[in-house]
Amino acid sequence: MRKTARIWGILGLVVCVSGCPDGPPQILRDEINAVSEVADYLSKVTDEESAKIALSVAKKLGERWESIKKRRENFNKMASDLEKLQFSIWQNPNLVKAQLMPPIPTEVQEMFASATTQYVKEIEASVARLNSDARRVAGLTNITDPNVFSNIRQFEKKVFGASFKFPDNPLELNDKKKLKILVEKNKDELSGSMGGNVSTIILFIALGLAVAGVAVSFLFKR
């Protein structure tokens, strides 16, 4: 029994050690899911009972959103300007393209290879649903409790603290000349940065395998 417990504990440790670190793709995905879930709850409000259900999870949804915001903030504090540029490209590639001054280095063009407009489209779709359902809910006549009616009309603000707005791009893109200087100054690092994520993953896998090797040796010795 103890041996089985040790095996599961070691496997859990290996997964934790070898797992991929939190980064922009995970943050963007979780933001999409969080905003969509808020829209889902408001879409189900049709009467006083369903309004109470939505309001009962508003605090939890707000805490989840704050947690994702904190992860974004923490990543940006540690990230280099080039990492922030990649984050911005993943978040809104069309906006970044519009700000880059030609000629755009090949290394920067390669940053766009894994970028899509999915994030913008999905967030916009959820926001449109929120706006539509907010107008619908405001017209409901079968919510007799004035407090419930007032609170459900403020559902979006209860979760996000205000009307939802897109998170700012990690890199300031308003000044095209500054962006061009950034790219030109970091051409050498740009060519090396493309493999950064792969190197990190390989490092984590190697650490995981090392832990697994020690664990296996320990078990056989027992």
Secondary structure as the mmCIF struct_conf table of DSSP 4:
data_model
#
loop_
_struct_conf.conf_type_id
_struct_conf.id
_struct_conf.beg_label_comp_id
_struct_conf.beg_label_asym_id
_struct_conf.beg_label_seq_id
_struct_conf.end_label_comp_id
_struct_conf.end_label_asym_id
_struct_conf.end_label_seq_id
HELX_RH_AL_P HELX_RH_AL_P1 ARG A 2 SER A 18
BEND BEND1 GLY A 19 GLY A 19
HELX_LH_PP_P HELX_LH_PP_P1 CYS A 20 ASP A 22
HELX_RH_AL_P HELX_RH_AL_P2 PRO A 24 SER A 43
TURN_TY1_P TURN_TY1_P1 LYS A 44 LYS A 44
BEND BEND2 ASP A 47 ASP A 47
HELX_RH_AL_P HELX_RH_AL_P3 GLU A 48 MET A 78
HELX_RH_AL_P HELX_RH_AL_P4 ASP A 81 GLN A 91
HELX_RH_AL_P HELX_RH_AL_P5 PRO A 93 GLN A 99
HELX_LH_PP_P HELX_LH_PP_P2 LEU A 100 MET A 101
BEND BEND3 PRO A 102 PRO A 103
HELX_LH_PP_P HELX_LH_PP_P3 ILE A 104 PRO A 105
HELX_RH_AL_P HELX_RH_AL_P6 THR A 106 MET A 111
TURN_TY1_P TURN_TY1_P2 PHE A 112 SER A 114
BEND BEND4 THR A 117 THR A 117
HELX_RH_AL_P HELX_RH_AL_P7 GLN A 118 ALA A 138
TURN_TY1_P TURN_TY1_P3 GLY A 139 GLY A 139
BEND BEND5 THR A 141 THR A 141
HELX_RH_AL_P HELX_RH_AL_P8 PRO A 146 ARG A 153
TURN_TY1_P TURN_TY1_P4 GLN A 154 GLN A 154
HELX_RH_AL_P HELX_RH_AL_P9 PHE A 155 PHE A 160
BEND BEND6 GLY A 161 SER A 163
HELX_LH_PP_P HELX_LH_PP_P4 PHE A 166 ASN A 169
BEND BEND7 PRO A 170 LEU A 171
BEND BEND8 ASN A 174 ASN A 174
HELX_RH_AL_P HELX_RH_AL_P10 LYS A 176 LYS A 185
TURN_TY1_P TURN_TY1_P5 ASN A 186 ASN A 186
HELX_RH_AL_P HELX_RH_AL_P11 LYS A 187 SER A 193
TURN_TY1_P TURN_TY1_P6 MET A 194 GLY A 195
HELX_RH_AL_P HELX_RH_AL_P12 GLY A 196 LYS A 221
#
